[in-house]
């Protein structure tokens, strides 16, 4: 309804305008939350599937294969690495390095025993992914309980895929499962 107030806006029109803007903002927030919930639901399902495969593994070879294959096929990870600490070599297809050599190469990443995500130094990336070529960003998960067992690493050519501010709930869960399975499988081999 038009009114003769000149260029002034009525209080009711202003309030309606503010409420419309808030409504649009709330819809955007709701869409973002819904999208994040869908992503987390997919991650949960992929993680559940991987954990079941890991639990079914009867050897380090099967465990390593299940992890690497799941990372590539289910999680669409371009580069995945599982490094166990022990006497250097390979065990069950899994790379084994001494804990000392890992500290020399990537010691700063292992100090806190917490996940590390983001752009890493070229030397660190080449240690984690020796045959990968160009890796732009990575996520590293130490495998430690009472002692250091090893580490998991995933990488991407995209420098923005793994960021320092991203959540690590699902990779931490996978690492926790592996920490409990590795001692059992190490004694079985």
C-alpha positions as CSV (number, residue, x, y, z in Angstrom):
1,X,0.0,0.0,0.0
2,X,1.6,3.3,-1.0
3,X,1.7,6.2,1.4
4,X,2.6,9.8,1.2
5,X,5.7,9.7,3.4
6,X,8.1,10.9,0.6
7,X,11.5,9.1,0.5
8,X,11.2,7.8,4.1
9,X,10.7,4.1,4.7
10,X,8.1,3.0,7.2
11,X,9.2,1.1,10.2
12,X,7.1,-1.9,9.2
13,X,8.8,-2.0,5.7
14,X,12.2,-1.8,7.3
15,X,11.4,-4.6,9.7
16,X,10.1,-6.8,6.9
17,X,13.2,-6.1,4.9
18,X,15.5,-7.1,7.9
19,X,13.4,-10.2,8.4
20,X,13.7,-11.2,4.7
21,X,17.5,-10.8,4.9
22,X,17.7,-12.9,8.1
23,X,15.5,-15.5,6.4
24,X,17.8,-15.7,3.4
25,X,20.8,-15.9,5.7
26,X,19.2,-18.7,7.8
27,X,18.3,-20.6,4.6
28,X,22.0,-20.5,3.5
29,X,23.1,-21.7,6.9
30,X,20.6,-24.5,6.9
31,X,21.7,-25.6,3.4
32,X,25.4,-25.5,4.6
33,X,24.5,-27.6,7.7
34,X,22.5,-30.1,5.6
35,X,25.4,-30.4,3.1
36,X,27.9,-30.9,5.9
37,X,25.6,-33.5,7.5
38,X,25.4,-35.4,4.2
39,X,29.2,-35.3,3.8
40,X,29.6,-36.6,7.4
41,X,27.1,-39.3,6.8
42,X,29.0,-40.5,3.7
43,X,32.3,-40.3,5.6
44,X,30.8,-42.3,8.5
45,X,29.5,-45.0,6.0
46,X,32.9,-45.2,4.3
47,X,34.7,-45.4,7.6
48,X,32.4,-48.1,8.9
49,X,33.0,-50.1,5.8
50,X,36.8,-49.7,6.2
51,X,36.8,-50.6,9.9
52,X,34.9,-53.8,9.1
53,X,37.5,-54.7,6.5
54,X,40.3,-54.0,8.9
55,X,38.8,-56.1,11.6
56,X,38.4,-59.0,9.2
57,X,42.1,-58.9,8.3
58,X,44.1,-61.9,9.5
59,X,47.5,-60.6,8.6
60,X,49.5,-57.4,8.1
61,X,49.3,-58.0,4.3
62,X,45.5,-58.1,4.4
63,X,45.3,-55.1,6.8
64,X,47.6,-53.0,4.5
65,X,45.7,-54.1,1.4
66,X,42.4,-53.2,2.9
67,X,43.6,-49.8,4.0
68,X,45.2,-48.8,0.7
69,X,42.4,-50.2,-1.5
70,X,39.7,-48.5,0.7
71,X,41.5,-45.2,0.6
72,X,41.7,-45.2,-3.2
73,X,38.3,-46.7,-4.0
74,X,36.0,-45.6,-1.2
75,X,37.6,-42.3,-0.1
76,X,38.9,-41.2,-3.5
77,X,42.4,-40.6,-2.0
78,X,45.1,-40.2,-4.7
79,X,48.0,-41.1,-2.4
80,X,47.9,-43.3,0.7
81,X,50.7,-44.6,2.8
82,X,51.0,-46.9,5.9
83,X,54.4,-46.9,7.5
84,X,55.1,-49.1,10.5
85,X,58.0,-48.7,12.9
86,X,60.4,-51.6,13.3
87,X,63.4,-52.9,11.4
88,X,63.6,-51.3,8.0
89,X,62.2,-53.2,5.0
90,X,58.7,-54.3,4.1
91,X,56.4,-56.6,6.0
92,X,53.3,-57.9,4.4
93,X,53.5,-55.3,1.6
94,X,53.6,-52.5,4.2
95,X,56.6,-50.2,4.4
96,X,58.6,-50.6,7.7
97,X,61.0,-47.9,8.9
98,X,62.9,-47.4,12.1
99,X,61.3,-44.9,14.4
100,X,64.6,-43.1,14.5
101,X,64.7,-42.6,10.7
102,X,61.1,-41.3,10.9
103,X,62.1,-38.8,13.6
104,X,65.1,-37.6,11.4
105,X,62.9,-37.2,8.3
106,X,59.6,-36.0,9.7
107,X,60.2,-35.5,13.5
108,X,58.4,-32.2,13.7
109,X,55.2,-33.9,12.4
110,X,55.4,-36.7,15.0
111,X,56.2,-34.6,18.1
112,X,52.6,-34.0,19.3
113,X,51.2,-37.5,18.4
114,X,48.2,-35.6,17.0
115,X,47.0,-35.5,13.4
116,X,48.7,-33.0,11.1
117,X,46.9,-31.7,8.0
118,X,48.0,-29.1,5.4
119,X,50.9,-28.3,3.0
120,X,54.0,-30.0,4.1
121,X,57.7,-29.5,3.1
122,X,58.8,-31.3,0.0
123,X,61.2,-33.5,2.0
124,X,58.4,-34.6,4.3
125,X,56.1,-35.4,1.4
126,X,58.8,-37.4,-0.4
127,X,59.4,-39.5,2.8
128,X,55.6,-40.1,3.2
129,X,54.9,-40.8,-0.5
130,X,58.2,-41.8,-2.1
131,X,56.6,-42.8,-5.5
132,X,53.9,-40.2,-5.6
133,X,55.4,-37.4,-7.5
134,X,53.7,-34.1,-6.8
135,X,51.7,-34.0,-3.6
136,X,50.2,-30.6,-2.8
137,X,48.8,-31.3,0.7
138,X,48.6,-34.2,3.1
139,X,47.0,-35.5,6.3
140,X,49.2,-37.5,8.7
141,X,47.9,-39.7,11.5
142,X,50.5,-41.1,14.0
143,X,49.7,-44.6,15.2
144,X,50.6,-44.5,18.9
145,X,49.2,-46.0,22.0
146,X,51.8,-46.7,24.7
147,X,54.5,-46.6,22.1
148,X,54.9,-45.4,18.5
149,X,53.7,-48.1,16.1
150,X,53.8,-46.1,12.8
151,X,51.8,-43.7,10.8
152,X,49.1,-43.3,8.2
153,X,49.3,-40.6,5.5
154,X,47.0,-39.5,2.7
155,X,47.9,-37.0,0.1
156,X,46.5,-35.0,-2.8
157,X,47.9,-33.0,-5.7
158,X,45.5,-30.3,-4.6
159,X,47.2,-28.0,-2.1
160,X,43.9,-27.0,-0.6
161,X,42.3,-30.5,-0.1
162,X,43.9,-31.1,3.3
163,X,44.0,-27.9,5.4
164,X,45.2,-27.3,8.9
165,X,41.7,-26.2,10.1
166,X,39.9,-29.3,8.9
167,X,38.4,-31.9,11.2
168,X,40.2,-35.1,11.9
169,X,37.5,-37.2,13.7
170,X,37.2,-39.9,11.1
171,X,41.0,-40.4,10.4
172,X,41.6,-40.4,14.1
173,X,39.0,-43.2,14.5
174,X,40.7,-45.2,11.8
175,X,44.1,-44.8,13.4
176,X,42.6,-45.8,16.8
177,X,41.2,-49.0,15.2
178,X,44.6,-49.8,13.6
179,X,46.4,-49.2,16.9
180,X,44.3,-51.9,18.5
181,X,44.7,-54.3,15.6
182,X,48.4,-54.0,14.9
183,X,49.7,-55.7,18.0
184,X,47.4,-58.7,17.4
185,X,48.5,-59.1,13.8
186,X,52.2,-58.5,14.6
187,X,52.2,-61.5,17.0
188,X,50.1,-63.6,14.5
189,X,52.7,-63.3,11.7
